[in-house]
Every structure is written in structure tokens, then in C-alpha cells.
Amino acid sequence: MSWSSFYHTASRVFHEYPSWSKSVVVCTIISGGGLAAYGDTRSAYSDSGDQFPQKKVVVLGTGWAGTSFVKSMKNSSYDIHVVSPRNYFAFTPLLPSVTCGTVEARSIVEPIRNISRKSGLDVQFSEAECYKIDPKNNKVYCKATHDKKLGGTEEFSLDYDYLVIAMGARSNTFNTPGVEEHAYFLKEVEDAKRIRHKVINLFERASLPCVPVEEKKKLLSFVIVGGGPTGVEFAAELHDFVHEDLSKLYPSLKDHVKITLLEAGDHILNMFDKRITEFAEGKFKRDGIDVKLGSMVVKVGEKEISSKERGSGEIVTLPHGMVVWSTGIGARPEIVDFMKQLGQINRRALVTDEWLRVEGCDNIYALGDCATVNQRKVMEDIAVIFSKADKDNSGMLDLKEFQNVVGDIIERYPQVDIYLKSQMKDMASLLSKSQESPTTVVDIEYFKQALSKVDSQMKNLPATAQVAAQQGTYLADCFNRMELCERYPEGPLRFRGTGRHRFHAFRYKHLGQFAPLGGEQTAAQLPGDWVSIGHSSQWLWYSVYASKLVSWRTRALVISDWGRRFIFGRDSSQI
């Protein structure tokens, strides 16, 4: 957007809303040239004497996405109602630490009512689970999750103007026999507490004098299925717990403990840099953690687990005292039912557009692990993009025309910036020569060729807390500005005529990832292909995680837990 266009748009805004002259309004330019106007909407409306009814926003879930949305909401013109079976937000990256007593469960949770109270808005909360979504009538049906001993099976329905689905996902068992009955999951705080109780119980049982040696070895055989960040971190935490704490309390059992990590792929931590993967596998080998690659679990029994070796096709059976299942996520039953209503079959999650709006619905949004963003392909719009950029209809783009269109392309199609940076630089380098040689231009065929690889390299966003938190913040920002911008199209991105939405598309910014490997060593992979492994990265991990905790209360509790562990060791009680 040029400065003249910006000035013209700003003038229109103040002309149509003269009462804003009594309020503080800040206008800024979003990348790509879009106009964002922030103001004190309450004072604007009250000065003019107009009263607007509050629109009701129902938020399903108090995970990363839902909590981030509620925390970031600033506009009091919405009536927000949060529904979730748990009345708190949990800092899930520290769940593996809870399983072994490194951090206490209460230290990583914050009541959702505290979070909503600090937001300054009147946010209602209902401890219940949504079991049905009715998009035709704008209703959600819920039932209370209180203890059945209290009596009653309370059910209720809520109307909404906007629905934000942030219900997360469940652990994916891939229909493997015995997993639901005999394996432990690590998705919720309750899961971590059950694992902690089970580990201590196994050591207590194995320490009984009447238990034979072979049975002790079976009881103390721990199998972790899945070599992703959660499985690897839990294996490292369990190893440290056994060798730093439990070996002192149960000295006769130390040699009977065996930790096995089963991974169906070629490597553990396959989403990390190869340097981290190689270091992690080497460290686990030195620590005595048995990593079995290419092992696909086919059955989980009460005392045995069977896996198929990819190389030989042989079925290998291992005894176990406990199996922890950490192999990925799947859609919740409620989400599956809703997807069927919308005709989104054979999908792993709810499909949304780039603005996080559920496809097929105008007023329903989905965030976090329960959703996947269906990014529009560049090649679908390539001809329109080129024609809009070609102002003089010459069939060619010169340097100035190309520079004008690149920013809008990257804003509208984030995959261009993520997966094709080098090619875009090459095009810019080529066109820079036009200053010396005015005949250097780009036609539509070259334009297509440069962008043709983008669509094939698109990937779904990872199901991580980082993605969910950014989506919640993004959507809240859209809602905060929705009333101020509802008369305007999506801004500078008019490749398809009238915009489908008035805000720029969601764009995920990867801030890096950590993989704690035990022994006070952590692998860190940060933006810019920067990799760090060792004790220094562990302190960086401490700093980043402490800063990301949701409140000063949880920060103080977690830091004190870390200090207690350094001084007194981990707690081994069964409480």
C-alpha cells in the first residue's frame, strides 16, 4: 500500500467514525501493506451514544490454543464463554519432568479463571466437555464432568455467534491391539501422575524379598514406544531418576533396570537436525538405553510387547513392567463427528483455511492439534497474481513490478517464504541486472517456473505447543480488530478480487526447539540452522521454559522445584 493510499484509507476511517477524535487510535502498516487500526472502541461507541449488542464467542478447550486466545483478547465487545473438562492450563512441555518428580504437577498448571481474570474481560467458564457441535443452529451441546458420586448428569447447550474449537487431540494408537488396555499415555497432567505412581510401585514390588530375580527384571523393564521429543525426553528423565535417585534407595535393583525405546523409523528425533539425532542416539547408547530402530509395535500385552522388525520381518517379544505410548496424535471422537457433518472425511484433523476458519463454516474457527491449515496453492492463482502485478499489461514484469508483488505473494502464501527463499533471491538477483540492462524482465513462464516447486514442498504445520500458541494469539488479534475493519476487504492482497477475509493469513514463525537428553545435557535447534548440544544448552532450556510459563506463580514454583531437585533429589513417595 502506498503512502497516498494509506492516507486516503485513514481519512475514510476518521471521516466515518468522527468520535474517534476523542480516543487514542494507532495506525500501523502490516507487512504487505495492510492497514490495522487499534483504538479504544468502548470510548468511541460511548461518545457517539451508539450501543452494540455483544457477540458471543464460545471457546472449547483450555490448552495452548484456547488459553492463548483468551489471554490475548482485549476487546470487551465480546461475551466470551470457555468450556473445558479441565479448569486449568497445563504447561505440557514439562510433563516428562512431572513423571519422575523433577517438577511437581501443581507447579505447571494455572487455573483458567486466574488467567481470564487477569485479561481484564468478563470471561465465563464451565467445567464440561462438548459432545456435539450443531453448526446449522449455532449451538454446542455439553455435559458436566464432575465426579459421578456428586449425583446428576448435568447437560446444557450454548448459543454462539463465533465458535473457537481448541479441543486438542488424543494419543493415536493406530488400532494396535492392547494399547488402550495396557499402555500409559503422556498427554495430560493426570497421565504424568499415573506414570510416576506406577514407576514407584514397580520398584516397591520388585524390592519384596519374595519376588524372584527373573520377575524383578520383568517388573523393571520399561518400554517407550515412539522416538519423538516426548518419548525421548521421558526416556532421559526416567534414566536420570533411576540412576541419580532410585539407585540410592533401592541399591539391589539398579542392575535389573532396563529402558528400551522402540522407533518405527530410521532415527529418533527425525524432525531435528542430523547432528542432534546422531548425538542423541550415541548418548542413549552410552547411557545404556536400548534404542531399537525400525521396530513397529504390533501388540501390547499385560506383561509383554511384540514388535515387527522392518529389516527381517521377524516378530520380537519383550517383557515389560510398563509401556509408555508416545507415537503421535489422532482426532477426538467429537471432532470426528463434526468432520462427518461437514463432509471432511478421511482427514486427520479439522481442515481450516489460512485464516483458521473451518472450511464450510463462516463463523467457526479451529486451532491447535485438532486442526490443520489447508494453505491455498500458489499455482491456483498464478495467472491472476501475474496479471495484477503487470500494471502496464505488457506481459512482462520489470524490477519495480516484481518488487511490488513479492511482498504480497509471501504474505498471502507463507510457503513461498519458508520453502523457496533461495529461488526468490535468484529472481531478485536476475532482475537487479535490469538497472544496467533495461531489457532484463520476467515473463509469466519464468514466473511459473520459479514458483512451481512451492506447492510440492508444502507441509502441514507440526502439532506443537508453539504452533497452537501462535494461532491463538493470531486469532485473538483478528477478533480484537474485527469490528473496526469489517467494512474493508483483506487489504493489499486482492489477487482474487474481493478478499475472502479482512486480515492477513496466519503465518507460523518457528522459534526453535529443544530436546533434553538427560545428564543435564540438552540439544537445541534454533532459527538460522544454529545447533547447540551440551550443558550450556540445558541452561538455555531452563531460561526459555521459565520465561514461557503462563504466570509468575508457576515460574516461581517450577524454579523452586528445579532448585529442590538439585539440593535434595527427586521425591520418590507415591503421593
Buried (B, 14 or more C-beta within 10 A) or exposed (E): BEEEEBEEBBEEBBEEBEBBEEBEBEBEEBEBBBBBBBBBBEBBBBBEEEEEEEBBBBBBBBBBBBBBBBBBBBBEBBBBBBBBBBBBBBBBBBBBBBBBBBBBBEBBBBBBBBBBEEBEBEBBBBBBBBEBBEBEEBBBBBBBBEEEEEEEEEEEEBEBBBBBBBBBBBBBBEEBBBBEEBBBBBBBBEBBBBBBBBBBBBBEBBBEEEEEEEBBBBBBBBBBBBBBBBBBBBBBBBBBBBBBBBBEEBEEBEEBBBBBBBBBBEBBBEBBBEEBBEBBBEBBEEBEBBBBBBBBBBBBBEEBBBBBBBEEEEEBEBBBBBBBBBBBBBBBEBBBEBBEBBEBEEBBBBBBBBBBBBBEBEBBBBBBBBBBBBBBBBBEBBEEBBEBBBEEEEEBBBBEBBBBBBBBBBBBBBBBBBBBEEBBEEBEEBBEEBEEEEEBBBEBEBBBEBBBEBBEEBEEBEBBBBBBBBBBBBBBBBBBBBBBBEEBBBBBBBBBEEBBBBBBBBBBEBEBBBBBBBBBBBBBBBEEEEBBBBEEBBEBBBEBBBEBBBBEEBBEBBBEBBEBBEEEBBBBEEE
